[in-house]
Structure formats: C-alpha cells, structure tokens
Amino acid sequence: MPENAVGAVPVIEGSQIFLHPLRMKDIPRLNHWRNDLTTREQLVLHPYPIPLEQDMLWFKERIAVANNRQIYFGVSLKDTHELAGYANIININWIHRTCNVGALIRKSQHKHQALGLETAVLVMEYVFKTLGLERICVHVIADNKRALMFNRMLGYRKEALMRKHVFMNGAYHDICVLGILRNEYLDARDQLRHTAGLSR
C-alpha cells in the first residue's frame, strides 16, 4: 500500500490511466491546480487562495482517515506514473444508495478529453458495479456548455436547475443538477467503455 494512502481505496486499472489512493505526495500538485482561477471556476470552488498547509491538513484530517462517505482517487498515467488529476466520490448515502462525483484532469499536455472520459467511466463502473449504488449526481455550472455536453455523452440527464446558486466574477450563476441511474449506466456500459478505450 502506498505511504499515506487511504487503505480502503482500491487501485483501478484503465487503458491509459490508473486510479489509486490519493497520497500526501500528490497534495502539492493538487494545491497548485486548485489555486488556478480557471480550475476554481470549473469546480465551483471558493474564490480564495488555498495555502498548501491547508490542503495538507485537509488530507490528514479528512482524506487519510477511514470514511465510508467519501473516496478520493489520484489519476495517474500508466506509462510514466505521473499524476494527471484526481477524482472523487462524495456524499455517499448507504441508505438511499446515492452519491455525487467529480473529477479534474489538469495537465495541459495530456489528452484532456480522452483521459477525462476514461476517468469518468472507471468511476461510474466502480460506483455501480463495486459499491452497488443506485444513483450518481453531478453539479455543473449552467453556462459551462462543454461540461454539460460531456456529462450528457456519459448518459447523465438534467434533473433540476438551481438558480443563481453560486457567485463568481461579479455575477450569479445557475447550477444544473444531472443524474444517472444504475440501470441507465448498465444499458449503455459496453458502448461507453468502448468509447473510452476500455475492454468490455
């Protein structure tokens, strides 16, 4: 098991990438990405700078401890083992069997969309087939057309609109709530895995 990793988080092999427990050594790079203005807007993070010490504390107190309501993965390239981003499964509700997911592929030299697609499909597979959950929810800024189109390609459906839910760059923005059910993913699974370059 990698040092400072969450023991309950598995390693999931993909075609170009693998998902692994988030590690303490990953935090400086994540902190750099999370402080990028474009990234903060895409992920609806707060607009304030995040000190490295704060992210280190976040890892120690919330990530590197047993927690059955959230899972954080590092996303690394298989050929170089270089960190390319991260993904999370949060707000896991074991009674209702629901969760929220998110991901960030940040390195500009990587094939951004292809790795993002592979990451998303690996996470969906893990949520529905390993954890046995029934529903995934994602929140997307309503005017982020690329993210909306990406999630619709994965099979997510728009379920709600939270009007003027976040304030960024001097203006309020709506948030789209999208969801996908287990049976909807399983119906599209083979095609999604093929599109993502994964074996069926």
ZAKEMI-125848 format. One line per 2 residues: number of its first residue (from 1); their letters; for each residue x, y, z of N, C-alpha, C. Coordinates in Angstrom, 3 decimals, decimal comma, m for minus. Layout:
// ZAKEMI-125848
NUM> a> X/Y/Z/X/Y/Z/X/Y/Z ~ ...;
***
This chain:
// ZAKEMI-125848
1> mp> 0,842/m1,191/0,000/0,000/0,000/0,000/0,882/1,248/0,000 ~ 0,588/2,251/m0,877/1,397/3,464/m0,893/1,374/4,175/0,451;
3> en> 2,483/4,789/0,809/2,575/5,516/2,066/1,569/6,657/2,098 ~ 0,930/6,847/3,261/m0,041/7,915/3,474/m1,274/7,788/2,584;
5> av> m1,568/6,599/2,079/m2,748/6,397/1,248/m3,896/5,888/2,104 ~ m5,108/6,037/1,589/m6,282/5,523/2,266/m6,400/4,038/1,944;
7> ga> m6,334/3,196/2,967/m6,277/1,772/2,743/m7,483/1,196/2,043 ~ m8,675/1,776/2,263/m9,895/1,221/1,697/m10,056/1,537/0,222;
9> vp> m9,255/2,432/m0,315/m9,394/2,847/m1,715/m8,585/1,907/m2,598 ~ m9,224/1,299/m3,617/m8,503/0,347/m4,461/m7,700/1,038/m5,547;
11> vi> m6,869/0,263/m6,215/m6,224/0,696/m7,451/m7,057/0,143/m8,603 ~ m7,462/1,002/m9,518/m8,317/0,608/m10,638/m7,557/0,859/m11,930;
13> eg> m7,286/m0,197/m12,676/m6,504/m0,098/m13,908/m7,409/0,265/m15,077 ~ m6,971/1,240/m15,873/m7,650/1,581/m17,100/m6,766/1,279/m18,294;
15> sq> m6,999/1,958/m19,403/m6,208/1,771/m20,607/m4,976/2,670/m20,603 ~ m5,201/3,982/m20,402/m4,101/4,944/m20,376/m3,759/5,402/m18,967;
17> if> m4,671/5,191/m18,035/m4,514/5,712/m16,678/m4,809/4,624/m15,658 ~ m4,491/4,911/m14,399/m4,983/4,097/m13,296/m5,388/5,024/m12,157;
19> lh> m6,433/4,619/m11,461/m6,900/5,347/m10,286/m6,287/4,695/m9,052 ~ m5,846/5,502/m8,119/m5,160/4,985/m6,935/m5,508/5,853/m5,736;
21> pl> m5,243/5,370/m4,525/m5,490/6,201/m3,352/m4,722/7,516/m3,451 ~ m5,384/8,597/m3,121/m4,701/9,888/m3,077/m3,623/9,833/m1,998;
23> rm> m2,432/10,383/m2,313/m1,289/10,292/m1,408/m0,854/11,686/m0,969 ~ m0,168/11,723/0,149/0,334/13,004/0,643/1,230/13,682/m0,394;
25> kd> 2,020/12,891/m1,116/2,931/13,485/m2,091/2,190/14,096/m3,274 ~ 0,899/13,744/m3,458/0,100/14,329/m4,536/m0,424/15,722/m4,189;
27> ip> m0,446/16,055/m2,913/m1,145/17,267/m2,464/m0,519/18,558/m3,001 ~ 0,812/18,723/m3,043/1,352/19,974/m3,597/0,874/20,254/m5,026;
29> rl> 0,832/19,218/m5,864/0,376/19,440/m7,241/m1,121/19,750/m7,268 ~ m1,900/19,041/m6,456/m3,331/19,333/m6,380/m3,570/20,757/m5,894;
31> nh> m2,779/21,177/m4,935/m2,912/22,538/m4,413/m2,641/23,570/m5,508 ~ m1,632/23,300/m6,329/m1,322/24,200/m7,447/m2,508/24,273/m8,404;
33> wr> m3,087/23,145/m8,734/m4,229/23,126/m9,649/m5,436/23,809/m9,027 ~ m5,681/23,540/m7,740/m6,867/24,100/m7,078/m6,762/25,617/m6,912;
35> nd> m5,555/26,153/m6,993/m5,380/27,601/m6,909/m5,427/28,289/m8,271 ~ m5,542/27,514/m9,328/m5,692/28,089/m10,665/m7,116/28,629/m10,808;
37> lt> m7,253/29,863/m11,273/m8,563/30,521/m11,324/m9,538/29,752/m12,207 ~ m9,080/29,290/m13,359/m9,962/28,556/m14,262/m10,469/27,276/m13,613;
39> tr> m9,579/26,579/m12,918/m9,973/25,352/m12,231/m11,008/25,636/m11,159 ~ m10,791/26,684/m10,376/m11,726/27,010/m9,303/m13,111/27,298/m9,858;
41> eq> m13,164/27,968/m11,009/m14,458/28,276/m11,611/m15,132/27,011/m12,132 ~ m14,367/26,123/m12,751/m14,942/24,891/m13,290/m15,485/23,996/m12,189;
43> lv> m14,784/23,938/m11,053/m15,171/23,047/m9,959/m16,049/23,735/m8,924 ~ m16,396/24,975/m9,164/m17,217/25,768/m8,233/m16,564/25,794/m6,851;
45> lh> m15,249/25,971/m6,818/m14,546/26,132/m5,547/m14,642/27,574/m5,094 ~ m14,391/27,813/m3,822/m14,441/29,191/m3,340/m13,311/30,000/m3,981;
47> py> m13,481/31,314/m4,103/m12,531/32,122/m4,877/m11,261/32,507/m4,133 ~ m11,087/32,059/m2,897/m9,934/32,465/m2,111/m8,739/31,537/m2,345;
49> pi> m7,533/32,065/m2,291/m6,348/31,206/m2,396/m6,341/30,147/m1,298 ~ m5,838/28,965/m1,638/m5,785/27,853/m0,687/m4,327/27,598/m0,331;
51> pl> m3,895/27,933/0,883/m2,498/27,668/1,260/m2,193/26,178/1,211 ~ m0,962/25,840/0,864/m0,560/24,442/0,807/m0,786/23,770/2,161;
53> eq> m0,491/24,484/3,244/m0,661/23,914/4,587/m2,120/23,523/4,841 ~ m3,040/24,295/4,288/m4,462/23,987/4,465/m4,843/22,700/3,740;
55> dm> m4,314/22,521/2,531/m4,600/21,280/1,805/m3,924/20,084/2,462 ~ m2,729/20,275/3,027/m2,070/19,196/3,756/m2,925/18,770/4,957;
57> lw> m3,463/19,758/5,667/m4,315/19,470/6,822/m5,600/18,783/6,374 ~ m6,147/19,242/5,254/m7,355/18,618/4,679/m7,090/17,138/4,396;
59> fk> m5,938/16,829/3,831/m5,610/15,437/3,550/m5,511/14,629/4,847 ~ m4,798/15,147/5,826/m4,573/14,401/7,068/m5,870/14,164/7,837;
61> er> m6,740/15,170/7,883/m7,924/15,092/8,727/m9,137/14,491/8,025 ~ m9,194/14,595/6,680/m10,412/14,162/6,007/m10,211/13,077/4,967;
63> ia> m9,023/12,969/4,407/m8,801/12,002/3,340/m8,074/10,767/3,853 ~ m7,038/10,949/4,650/m6,214/9,826/5,112/m6,778/9,183/6,380;
65> va> m8,074/9,210/6,525/m8,743/8,562/7,658/m9,892/7,733/7,103 ~ m10,295/6,721/7,856/m11,409/5,879/7,415/m12,682/6,719/7,333;
67> nn> m13,344/6,657/6,187/m14,560/7,434/5,985/m15,381/6,721/4,911 ~ m16,542/6,215/5,290/m17,342/5,454/4,329/m18,305/6,328/3,541;
69> rq> m18,125/7,655/3,629/m19,000/8,557/2,874/m18,273/9,290/1,754 ~ m16,969/9,034/1,593/m16,238/9,694/0,518/m15,026/8,862/0,115;
71> iy> m14,655/8,962/m1,160/m13,494/8,272/m1,700/m12,787/9,244/m2,632 ~ m11,488/9,412/m2,445/m10,681/10,273/m3,314/m9,630/9,431/m4,024;
73> fg> m9,582/9,576/m5,340/m8,596/8,889/m6,160/m7,602/9,880/m6,748 ~ m6,337/9,505/m6,813/m5,412/10,157/m7,723/m5,566/9,506/m9,089;
75> vs> m5,365/10,269/m10,142/m5,430/9,747/m11,509/m4,031/9,899/m12,104 ~ m3,384/8,780/m12,408/m2,008/8,823/m12,916/m1,899/8,087/m14,248;
77> lk> m0,929/8,522/m15,064/m0,683/7,891/m16,352/0,007/6,550/m16,146 ~ m0,412/5,548/m16,897/0,152/4,212/m16,733/1,606/4,149/m17,196;
79> dt> 1,946/4,893/m18,251/3,293/4,750/m18,796/4,356/5,458/m17,965 ~ 4,014/6,571/m17,324/5,007/7,332/m16,557/4,709/7,399/m15,058;
81> he> 3,488/7,019/m14,664/3,014/7,139/m13,286/2,901/8,605/m12,837 ~ 2,919/9,519/m13,785/2,791/10,940/m13,452/1,338/11,269/m13,105;
83> la> 1,144/12,067/m12,064/m0,199/12,461/m11,655/m0,812/13,374/m12,717 ~ m2,006/13,014/m13,192/m2,696/13,797/m14,223/m3,930/14,493/m13,690;
85> gy> m4,387/14,108/m12,496/m5,594/14,726/m11,942/m6,087/13,952/m10,743 ~ m7,337/14,168/m10,406/m7,938/13,412/m9,306/m9,436/13,263/m9,560;
87> an> m10,042/12,340/m8,842/m11,480/12,107/m8,938/m12,005/11,821/m7,541 ~ m13,272/12,128/m7,324/m13,847/11,833/m6,014/m15,262/11,295/m6,128;
89> ii> m15,626/10,538/m5,108/m16,987/10,060/m4,892/m17,352/10,540/m3,497 ~ m18,293/11,456/m3,394/m18,583/12,080/m2,102/m20,081/12,004/m1,793;
91> ni> m20,416/12,364/m0,569/m21,815/12,347/m0,110/m22,459/10,981/m0,340 ~ m21,687/9,920/m0,090/m22,238/8,574/m0,262/m23,292/8,327/0,813;
93> nw> m24,486/7,964/0,370/m25,582/7,660/1,291/m25,912/6,178/1,133 ~ m25,581/5,381/2,151/m25,729/3,931/2,052/m27,164/3,478/2,249;
95> ih> m28,033/4,350/2,748/m29,450/4,008/2,855/m30,128/4,215/1,510 ~ m29,961/5,410/0,943/m30,585/5,720/m0,344/m29,744/5,214/m1,518;
97> rt> m28,473/4,873/m1,237/m27,537/4,353/m2,239/m27,307/5,362/m3,360 ~ m26,979/6,578/m2,955/m26,698/7,673/m3,883/m25,345/8,290/m3,561;
99> cn> m24,816/9,084/m4,500/m23,561/9,790/m4,268/m23,421/10,921/m5,282 ~ m22,447/11,770/m5,053/m22,006/12,774/m6,017/m20,599/12,400/m6,475;
101> vg> m20,264/12,751/m7,717/m18,914/12,504/m8,208/m18,353/13,773/m8,843 ~ m17,033/13,822/m8,915/m16,354/14,924/m9,583/m14,964/14,472/m10,001;
103> al> m14,377/15,187/m10,943/m13,032/14,833/m11,399/m12,371/16,054/m12,008 ~ m11,049/16,034/m11,988/m10,256/17,089/m12,619/m9,051/16,458/m13,292;
105> ir> m8,944/16,619/m14,607/m7,736/16,259/m15,359/m7,118/17,578/m15,773 ~ m5,910/17,868/m15,288/m5,428/19,242/m15,346/m4,196/19,454/m16,215;
107> ks> m3,378/18,434/m16,434/m2,129/18,664/m17,160/m2,416/19,009/m18,615 ~ m1,930/20,157/m19,075/m2,283/20,637/m20,404/m1,728/19,757/m21,511;
109> qh> m0,597/19,074/m21,257/m0,016/18,273/m22,326/m0,699/16,917/m22,472 ~ m1,556/16,563/m21,536/m2,255/15,302/m21,646/m3,449/15,445/m22,578;
111> kh> m3,876/14,323/m23,142/m5,082/14,320/m23,966/m6,280/14,472/m23,037 ~ m6,625/15,711/m22,793/m7,536/16,094/m21,720/m8,869/15,359/m21,795;
113> qa> m9,554/15,442/m22,940/m10,891/14,864/m23,029/m10,853/13,347/m22,973 ~ m9,884/12,717/m23,638/m9,801/11,255/m23,644/m9,556/10,713/m22,242;
115> lg> m8,654/11,343/m21,493/m8,370/10,879/m20,132/m9,535/11,189/m19,203 ~ m10,199/12,320/m19,443/m11,373/12,655/m18,642/m12,488/11,645/m18,841;
117> le> m12,686/11,220/m20,090/m13,708/10,219/m20,385/m13,375/8,890/m19,728 ~ m12,121/8,478/m19,833/m11,716/7,207/m19,224/m11,879/7,260/m17,705;
119> ta> m11,487/8,379/m17,101/m11,645/8,545/m15,651/m13,109/8,439/m15,250 ~ m13,977/9,149/m15,969/m15,404/9,167/m15,640/m16,018/7,778/m15,725;
121> vl> m15,667/7,022/m16,774/m16,246/5,686/m16,943/m15,723/4,731/m15,870 ~ m14,450/4,816/m15,525/m13,913/3,973/m14,459/m14,599/4,260/m13,124;
123> vm> m14,853/5,532/m12,843/m15,533/5,906/m11,595/m16,972/5,398/m11,603 ~ m17,685/5,567/m12,716/m19,071/5,088/m12,802/m19,129/3,573/m12,623;
125> ey> m18,203/2,875/m13,251/m18,142/1,412/m13,120/m17,957/1,014/m11,657 ~ m17,071/1,704/m10,974/m16,794/1,389/m9,573/m18,020/1,694/m8,699;
127> vf> m18,672/2,816/m8,949/m19,847/3,199/m8,154/m20,977/2,181/m8,319 ~ m21,272/1,820/m9,548/m22,440/0,987/m9,797/m22,171/m0,509/m9,635;
129> kt> m20,999/m0,989/m10,036/m20,762/m2,429/m10,019/m20,030/m2,910/m8,772 ~ m19,195/m2,055/m8,175/m18,466/m2,470/m6,972/m19,174/m2,002/m5,704;
131> lg> m19,511/m0,716/m5,642/m20,204/m0,205/m4,461/m21,685/m0,558/m4,471 ~ m22,242/m0,826/m5,651/m23,652/m1,200/m5,730/m24,614/m0,057/m5,469;
133> le> m24,180/1,173/m5,758/m25,066/2,308/m5,556/m26,077/2,404/m6,692 ~ m27,119/3,178/m6,477/m28,233/3,242/m7,418/m28,238/4,504/m8,264;
135> ri> m27,627/5,570/m7,760/m27,730/6,852/m8,474/m26,483/7,695/m8,243 ~ m26,018/8,354/m9,314/m24,929/9,327/m9,228/m25,484/10,686/m9,624;
137> cv> m25,026/11,711/m8,912/m25,425/13,083/m9,200/m24,178/13,926/m9,455 ~ m24,258/14,830/m10,431/m23,197/15,805/m10,648/m23,811/17,194/m10,730;
139> hv> m23,042/18,194/m10,293/m23,443/19,598/m10,375/m22,529/20,301/m11,373 ~ m23,119/21,020/m12,310/m22,359/21,701/m13,360/m22,872/23,131/m13,497;
141> ia> m21,957/24,099/m13,615/m22,369/25,475/m13,875/m23,128/25,509/m15,196 ~ m24,282/26,150/m15,197/m25,206/26,064/m16,327/m24,624/26,606/m17,622;
143> dn> m23,705/27,568/m17,539/m23,139/28,112/m18,771/m21,831/27,430/m19,182 ~ m21,489/26,325/m18,510/m20,333/25,517/m18,905/m20,818/24,474/m19,917;
145> kr> m20,979/24,898/m21,157/m21,576/24,042/m22,187/m20,758/22,783/m22,425 ~ m19,434/22,907/m22,370/m18,587/21,736/m22,617/m18,828/20,667/m21,561;
147> al> m18,904/21,072/m20,290/m19,126/20,099/m19,218/m20,511/19,478/m19,317 ~ m21,512/20,278/m19,680/m22,860/19,733/m19,837/m22,897/18,702/m20,962;
149> mf> m22,272/19,019/m22,076/m22,257/18,099/m23,216/m21,492/16,819/m22,864 ~ m20,374/16,967/m22,136/m19,579/15,810/m21,724/m20,405/14,869/m20,853;
151> nr> m21,121/15,420/m19,880/m21,904/14,577/m18,976/m23,105/13,954/m19,669 ~ m23,703/14,663/m20,604/m24,804/14,072/m21,373/m24,294/12,913/m22,232;
153> ml> m23,073/13,040/m22,753/m22,478/11,958/m23,527/m22,319/10,709/m22,664 ~ m22,060/10,897/m21,368/m21,921/9,784/m20,436/m23,261/9,172/m20,039;
155> gy> m24,358/9,841/m20,394/m25,681/9,316/m20,071/m26,406/10,050/m18,966 ~ m25,796/11,106/m18,429/m26,459/11,886/m17,385/m27,633/12,672/m17,974;
157> rk> m28,694/12,823/m17,185/m29,864/13,588/m17,586/m30,024/14,800/m16,664 ~ m30,439/15,912/m17,248/m30,694/17,100/m16,439/m31,939/16,870/m15,601;
159> ea> m31,815/17,103/m14,291/m32,914/16,843/m13,369/m33,435/18,104/m12,680 ~ m32,574/19,118/m12,558/m33,003/20,329/m11,855/m32,078/21,481/m12,207;
161> lm> m32,541/22,679/m11,929/m31,741/23,884/m12,105/m31,812/24,688/m10,815 ~ m30,647/24,910/m10,200/m30,577/25,753/m9,004/m30,203/27,162/m9,453;
163> rk> m31,162/28,051/m9,427/m30,980/29,386/m9,986/m30,118/30,262/m9,082 ~ m29,195/30,997/m9,717/m28,310/31,924/m9,012/m27,719/31,283/m7,758;
165> hv> m27,136/30,105/m7,947/m26,679/29,319/m6,802/m25,256/29,641/m6,385 ~ m24,427/30,148/m7,317/m23,050/30,492/m6,976/m22,730/31,891/m7,496;
167> fm> m21,833/32,573/m6,798/m21,414/33,926/m7,172/m19,949/33,880/m7,568 ~ m19,651/34,207/m8,840/m18,280/34,192/m9,348/m18,104/35,338/m10,323;
169> ng> m16,932/35,969/m10,265/m16,588/37,027/m11,225/m17,653/38,120/m11,294 ~ m18,175/38,478/m10,137/m19,121/39,593/m10,064/m20,519/39,275/m10,521;
171> ay> m20,860/37,985/m10,704/m22,199/37,639/m11,170/m22,644/36,315/m10,554 ~ m23,967/36,157/m10,458/m24,531/34,891/m10,004/m24,678/33,933/m11,184;
173> hd> m24,508/32,630/m10,894/m24,617/31,611/m11,935/m25,553/30,499/m11,470 ~ m26,305/29,960/m12,420/m27,159/28,810/m12,143/m26,320/27,535/m12,134;
175> ic> m26,801/26,539/m11,408/m26,170/25,222/m11,369/m27,159/24,183/m11,879 ~ m26,719/23,392/m12,849/m27,518/22,273/m13,346/m27,229/21,032/m12,509;
177> vl> m28,276/20,352/m12,104/m28,156/19,076/m11,414/m28,453/17,975/m12,425 ~ m27,481/17,086/m12,630/m27,642/15,974/m13,560/m27,489/14,662/m12,806;
179> gi> m28,185/13,639/m13,277/m28,107/12,351/m12,612/m28,158/11,199/m13,585 ~ m27,652/10,058/m13,146/m27,749/8,823/m13,918/m28,032/7,680/m12,949;
181> lr> m28,898/6,768/m13,365/m29,270/5,623/m12,547/m28,448/4,398/m12,953 ~ m28,400/3,447/m12,058/m27,597/2,244/m12,287/m28,024/1,528/m13,565;
183> ne> m29,325/1,329/m13,764/m29,779/0,601/m14,949/m29,472/1,373/m16,232 ~ m29,477/2,713/m16,165/m29,152/3,517/m17,343/m27,682/3,346/m17,722;
185> yl> m26,822/3,300/m16,701/m25,403/3,067/m16,987/m25,187/1,673/m17,552 ~ m25,806/0,666/m16,937/m25,587/m0,703/m17,392/m26,089/m0,901/m18,819;
187> da> m27,171/m0,230/m19,187/m27,683/m0,333/m20,555/m26,684/0,226/m21,574 ~ m25,955/1,277/m21,160/m25,010/1,937/m22,079/m23,565/1,527/m21,825;
189> rd> m23,343/0,600/m20,901/m21,998/0,297/m20,410/m21,032/m0,106/m21,519 ~ m21,418/m1,062/m22,359/m20,492/m1,563/m23,374/m20,061/m0,452/m24,326;
191> ql> m21,019/0,378/m24,748/m20,684/1,454/m25,671/m19,798/2,501/m24,992 ~ m20,091/2,831/m23,735/m19,281/3,806/m23,013/m17,854/3,307/m22,839;
193> rh> m17,700/2,063/m22,465/m16,360/1,501/m22,259/m15,597/1,457/m23,577 ~ m16,290/1,133/m24,664/m15,650/1,121/m25,970/m15,184/2,522/m26,357;
195> ta> m16,061/3,513/m26,161/m15,718/4,903/m26,483/m14,538/5,387/m25,663 ~ m14,454/4,930/m24,402/m13,373/5,342/m23,502/m12,083/4,548/m23,733;
197> gl> m12,109/3,600/m24,662/m10,914/2,795/m24,934/m10,674/1,693/m23,929 ~ m11,740/1,262/m23,245/m11,624/0,214/m22,233/m12,204/m1,083/m22,780;
199> sr> m11,684/m2,218/m22,296/m12,228/m3,509/m22,707/m13,622/m3,682/m22,129 ~ m14,445/m4,428/m22,797/m15,824/m4,622/m22,328/m15,907/m5,742/m21,307;
***
